[in-house]
Amino acid sequence: MLKCDDFIGCFGSCEKDISSGITSDFTGDFIVEYEFNGVKKTISGNATEGQEIKLPNEFIPGAIHRVLIMKSDKTKIKSLSFKIYNQCL
């Protein structure tokens, strides 16, 4: 069965952060896990309660990415998909 995630759009490679559209219900660290070319990668960030979770744009350009956003204790927040273009938008 194919699992569908929320596709949140396309972003340029020059953008510092990816807007997730998720308002945080906690203050603390979060983890973003994704796989690219069979290699599992992890990015971490900081969330503030009541503010939007922004993902650091450390993703490989030219690809669609499926990411899992979790609290530092591995509690799932949400899965998202988006594309990073090779150029600035």
URFEN-V796369 format. One record per backbone hydrogen bond with DSSP energy under -1.0 kcal/mol. NH is the residue of the N-H (numbers start at 1). CO is the residue of the C=O. If there is no record, write none. Layout:
BEGIN
((NH	CO) (NH	CO))
END
This chain:
BEGIN
((6	79) (8	81) (11	83) (13	87) (15	12) (18	55) (20	53) (24	51) (28	47) (30	45) (31	70) (32	43) (33	68) (34	41) (36	39) (39	36) (41	34) (43	32) (45	30) (47	28) (50	24) (51	48) (53	22) (55	18) (57	16) (58	56) (62	84) (65	82) (67	80) (68	33) (69	78) (70	31) (71	75) (72	29) (74	71) (77	69) (78	69) (80	67) (81	6) (82	65) (83	9) (84	63) (85	11))
END
